[in-house]
Amino acid sequence: MIKRLKTDTDSLVSHASKLLICAFIILALQDHDQKQFG
């Protein structure tokens, strides 16, 4: 039970970090586009 819970938490953390990285890249790209066209 505890082992499974730890695995779920690990996968959740890795998923969350991937989402954070994606969001950061999207924000950076939007910022870059605004500088280019502004």
Biotite code that builds the C-alpha atoms (Angstrom):
import biotite.structure as struc

atoms = struc.array([
    struc.Atom([0.000, 0.000, 0.000], chain_id="A", res_id=1, res_name="MET", atom_name="CA", element="C"),
    struc.Atom([2.657, 2.518, 1.059], chain_id="A", res_id=2, res_name="ILE", atom_name="CA", element="C"),
    struc.Atom([4.922, 1.417, -1.781], chain_id="A", res_id=3, res_name="LYS", atom_name="CA", element="C"),
    struc.Atom([2.141, 1.972, -4.308], chain_id="A", res_id=4, res_name="ARG", atom_name="CA", element="C"),
    struc.Atom([1.395, 5.365, -2.787], chain_id="A", res_id=5, res_name="LEU", atom_name="CA", element="C"),
    struc.Atom([5.045, 6.374, -3.181], chain_id="A", res_id=6, res_name="LYS", atom_name="CA", element="C"),
    struc.Atom([4.988, 5.307, -6.840], chain_id="A", res_id=7, res_name="THR", atom_name="CA", element="C"),
    struc.Atom([1.827, 7.342, -7.434], chain_id="A", res_id=8, res_name="ASP", atom_name="CA", element="C"),
    struc.Atom([3.422, 10.369, -5.783], chain_id="A", res_id=9, res_name="THR", atom_name="CA", element="C"),
    struc.Atom([6.596, 9.982, -7.850], chain_id="A", res_id=10, res_name="ASP", atom_name="CA", element="C"),
    struc.Atom([4.652, 9.778, -11.118], chain_id="A", res_id=11, res_name="SER", atom_name="CA", element="C"),
    struc.Atom([2.531, 12.747, -10.055], chain_id="A", res_id=12, res_name="LEU", atom_name="CA", element="C"),
    struc.Atom([5.636, 14.810, -9.288], chain_id="A", res_id=13, res_name="VAL", atom_name="CA", element="C"),
    struc.Atom([7.288, 13.953, -12.608], chain_id="A", res_id=14, res_name="SER", atom_name="CA", element="C"),
    struc.Atom([4.036, 14.789, -14.431], chain_id="A", res_id=15, res_name="HIS", atom_name="CA", element="C"),
    struc.Atom([3.760, 18.116, -12.597], chain_id="A", res_id=16, res_name="ALA", atom_name="CA", element="C"),
    struc.Atom([7.362, 19.025, -13.401], chain_id="A", res_id=17, res_name="SER", atom_name="CA", element="C"),
    struc.Atom([6.736, 18.250, -17.089], chain_id="A", res_id=18, res_name="LYS", atom_name="CA", element="C"),
    struc.Atom([3.691, 20.521, -17.032], chain_id="A", res_id=19, res_name="LEU", atom_name="CA", element="C"),
    struc.Atom([5.719, 23.279, -15.365], chain_id="A", res_id=20, res_name="LEU", atom_name="CA", element="C"),
    struc.Atom([8.455, 22.979, -17.995], chain_id="A", res_id=21, res_name="ILE", atom_name="CA", element="C"),
    struc.Atom([5.866, 23.114, -20.800], chain_id="A", res_id=22, res_name="CYS", atom_name="CA", element="C"),
    struc.Atom([4.191, 26.171, -19.273], chain_id="A", res_id=23, res_name="ALA", atom_name="CA", element="C"),
    struc.Atom([7.555, 27.897, -18.858], chain_id="A", res_id=24, res_name="PHE", atom_name="CA", element="C"),
    struc.Atom([8.480, 27.224, -22.508], chain_id="A", res_id=25, res_name="ILE", atom_name="CA", element="C"),
    struc.Atom([5.100, 28.519, -23.723], chain_id="A", res_id=26, res_name="ILE", atom_name="CA", element="C"),
    struc.Atom([5.462, 31.699, -21.656], chain_id="A", res_id=27, res_name="LEU", atom_name="CA", element="C"),
    struc.Atom([9.001, 32.225, -22.920], chain_id="A", res_id=28, res_name="ALA", atom_name="CA", element="C"),
    struc.Atom([7.884, 31.771, -26.526], chain_id="A", res_id=29, res_name="LEU", atom_name="CA", element="C"),
    struc.Atom([5.002, 34.210, -26.089], chain_id="A", res_id=30, res_name="GLN", atom_name="CA", element="C"),
    struc.Atom([7.349, 36.763, -24.519], chain_id="A", res_id=31, res_name="ASP", atom_name="CA", element="C"),
    struc.Atom([9.783, 36.288, -27.408], chain_id="A", res_id=32, res_name="HIS", atom_name="CA", element="C"),
    struc.Atom([7.006, 36.764, -29.990], chain_id="A", res_id=33, res_name="ASP", atom_name="CA", element="C"),
    struc.Atom([5.826, 39.971, -28.328], chain_id="A", res_id=34, res_name="GLN", atom_name="CA", element="C"),
    struc.Atom([9.358, 41.379, -28.415], chain_id="A", res_id=35, res_name="LYS", atom_name="CA", element="C"),
    struc.Atom([9.737, 40.459, -32.086], chain_id="A", res_id=36, res_name="GLN", atom_name="CA", element="C"),
    struc.Atom([6.468, 41.988, -33.279], chain_id="A", res_id=37, res_name="PHE", atom_name="CA", element="C"),
    struc.Atom([6.206, 44.821, -30.762], chain_id="A", res_id=38, res_name="GLY", atom_name="CA", element="C"),
])
